[in-house]
C-alpha cells in the first residue's frame, strides 16, 4: 500500500494518539501519563509537517531548514495545545509563543548552513 516509511510512521502515530484518547479517561490516569498524548501529538504533527514539506518541496530547497521549520512549528503548536489543555492559554501567551518561535527560527536559520 504505502512504500514510504515516513507515511507509515505518521499514520501509526496518529492512530496511537486517537486510540489513546478514545480508550482512556484522564481523571483515572496518573499525572505522569497525562503527558503521553501531548508527546504523541507533537511527534505526529512533526511527521505530518515533514511529509508535507517532502511532497511540496522544490528541487533546490534546503532540507535542514525544512526540518528546523517543522521542529519550531511543532514546538509552538504543542506548547499552545498544552497551555490550552490546562486552561492557561491567553492571547498574551499565544503572542509570546508566536514571537519566540519566529525569533528562534530566524536566529537558528541564520547561524546554521
C-alpha positions in Angstrom: 0.0 0.0 0.0 2.4 2.7 1.2 6.1 2.3 0.3 7.3 5.4 2.2 8.2 4.5 5.8 7.6 8.1 6.8 3.9 7.8 5.8 3.6 4.6 7.8 5.2 6.2 10.9 2.9 9.2 10.6 -0.3 7.1 10.3 0.8 4.9 13.2 1.5 8.0 15.4 -1.9 9.5 14.6 -3.6 6.1 15.2 -1.8 5.7 18.6 -2.9 9.2 19.6 -6.5 8.8 18.6 -6.7 5.3 20.2 -5.1 6.6 23.4 -7.6 9.5 23.6 -10.6 7.3 22.8 -9.8 4.5 25.3 -8.5 6.4 28.3 -10.2 8.7 30.8 -7.9 11.5 32.1 -9.4 11.5 35.6 -8.3 7.9 36.1 -4.8 8.2 34.9 -1.7 9.1 36.9 -0.4 12.6 36.4 2.8 11.4 34.6 0.8 9.6 31.9 -1.2 12.7 31.1 1.9 13.9 29.1 1.8 11.0 26.7 -0.9 12.4 24.4 0.9 15.7 24.2 4.1 13.9 23.2 2.2 11.7 20.7 0.6 14.9 19.3 3.9 16.6 18.9 5.5 13.6 17.2 2.6 13.1 14.9 2.5 16.8 14.0 6.2 16.8 13.3 6.0 13.8 11.0 3.0 15.3 9.2 4.8 18.5 8.6 7.9 16.7 7.3 5.6 14.7 4.9 4.0 17.9 3.7 7.4 19.5 3.1 8.6 16.4 1.3 5.6 16.5 -1.0 5.7 20.2 -1.6 9.5 20.7 -1.8 11.3 22.2 -4.8 14.5 20.6 -6.1 16.7 23.4 -4.7 15.1 23.5 -1.3 17.2 23.2 1.9 16.1 20.1 3.9 17.8 21.3 7.0 15.7 24.5 7.1 12.6 22.4 6.4 13.4 20.2 9.4 14.1 23.3 11.5 10.9 25.0 10.5 8.9 21.7 11.2 10.5 21.5 14.7 9.8 25.1 15.6 6.2 25.0 14.3 5.6 21.7 16.1 7.0 23.1 19.4 4.9 26.3 19.1 1.7 24.4 18.4 2.4 21.8 21.1 3.1 24.4 23.7 -0.1 26.2 22.8 -2.1 23.0 22.9 -0.5 22.1 26.3 -1.3 25.5 27.7 -4.9 25.3 26.4 -5.4 21.9 27.9 -4.7 23.3 31.4 -6.7 26.4 30.8 -3.7 28.8 30.8 -3.6 30.0 27.2 -4.3 33.7 27.0 -3.8 36.0 24.0 -0.7 37.3 25.6 0.7 33.8 25.9 -0.1 33.0 22.3 1.6 36.1 21.1 4.6 35.3 23.2 4.9 31.8 21.9 4.5 33.1 18.3 7.2 35.8 18.8 9.6 33.3 20.5 9.1 30.8 17.7 9.7 33.4 15.0 12.8 34.8 16.7 14.2 31.3 17.3 13.6 30.3 13.7 15.4 33.3 12.3 18.2 33.0 14.8 18.9 29.4 14.2 18.4 29.6 10.4 20.9 32.4 10.2 23.5 30.6 12.3 23.3 27.3 10.5 24.1 26.4 7.0 
